[in-house]
Structure formats: C-alpha cells, structure tokens
Amino acid sequence: MDFTQLPMFRLLARRMDFLNARQQVLAQNIANSDTPGYAAKDLQVKTFGQLVATGTPALPVAKTDPAHLSSKQDIGRFEMRQVATKDSTLSGNGVELQKELMKVSETSMDYQLATNIYKKQVGLFRMILGRTQA
C-alpha cells in the first residue's frame, strides 16, 4: 500500500514542504540580519483564488537569459513576500532578529506536530494490520 496516495498523508507532505521552505527563508533572514538594505522575507500559502488568478502554466517557461522574462518570486504554491517592518537599522536592514527567531521556533513546532501526526497515522495502520511497532 502506498501511503503517499492517501489524502491525509498528501496533506501532511504538503504542509511539511511548506514548513521546510519557510524555515529556509527564515534562515536566510537571520543570516542577512547584518546586511545593509536587506528586507526580511516570509512565505505565505497562496489561496485558491490567487492560484487561479495567476494562471500559472503546468510547465515552467524556459529562460535563456534572466533579463528576458520577469516574474514574481514564488516557490510553487508558496509566495515569498517582504515583511513590513516599522523599524530598521541605520544601514536600512529591516530584519528584527527576535521576531525571526520566534517564527523559526513556531515553524519548528508546526513541523514537529506534522511529524507526530504522520507517526500516529502509520501506527494506526500497523495496529490495524496486526504488526508490532519496530
């Protein structure tokens, strides 16, 4: 039986993909916390309306030169946006380290929750099939 075809596991996989991508963006923010002029970024899940409105083609367009075609920077179903901040340093850096660390912690807890749900679902299938936990 292929667990990846079950709706619960597909949902968990998509959630974990989002959390993984968000963690990478947050790590970039923290790494650039001293870079002059750097603006913090975050990921948001696109709504169904946004996916339909953008009309993203199924196949990506081949680019021979980065200057030929310009598009918003997005990661699949996720959209990267700059975080609006009230305060910035004298160098123009808009990364608030405390907020970024809180987001990293929140993302980590959400990932752990998704992992635990995944483990519980696999455990239920093992119990149903009469197999012991290994």
C-alpha positions, 0 to 999 in steps of 0.5 A, spaced: 500 500 500 502 506 498 501 511 503 503 517 499 496 516 495 492 517 501 489 524 502 491 525 509 498 523 508 498 528 501 496 533 506 501 532 511 507 532 505 504 538 503 504 542 509 511 539 511 514 542 504 511 548 506 514 548 513 521 546 510 521 552 505 519 557 510 524 555 515 529 556 509 527 563 508 527 564 515 534 562 515 536 566 510 533 572 514 537 571 520 543 570 516 542 577 512 540 580 519 547 584 518 546 586 511 545 593 509 538 594 505 536 587 506 528 586 507 526 580 511 522 575 507 516 570 509 512 565 505 505 565 505 500 559 502 497 562 496 489 561 496 485 558 491 483 564 488 490 567 487 492 560 484 487 561 479 488 568 478 495 567 476 494 562 471 500 559 472 502 554 466 503 546 468 510 547 465 515 552 467 517 557 461 524 556 459 529 562 460 535 563 456 537 569 459 534 572 466 533 579 463 528 576 458 522 574 462 520 577 469 516 574 474 514 574 481 518 570 486 514 564 488 516 557 490 510 553 487 504 554 491 508 558 496 509 566 495 515 569 498 513 576 500 517 582 504 515 583 511 513 590 513 517 592 518 516 599 522 523 599 524 530 598 521 537 599 522 541 605 520 544 601 514 536 600 512 536 592 514 529 591 516 530 584 519 528 584 527 532 578 529 527 576 535 521 576 531 525 571 526 527 567 531 520 566 534 517 564 527 523 559 526 521 556 533 513 556 531 515 553 524 519 548 528 513 546 532 508 546 526 513 541 523 514 537 529 506 536 530 506 534 522 511 529 524 507 526 530 501 526 526 504 522 520 507 517 526 500 516 529 497 515 522 502 509 520 501 506 527 494 506 526 495 502 520 500 497 523 495 496 529 490 495 524 494 490 520 496 486 526 504 488 526 508 490 532 511 497 532 519 496 530 
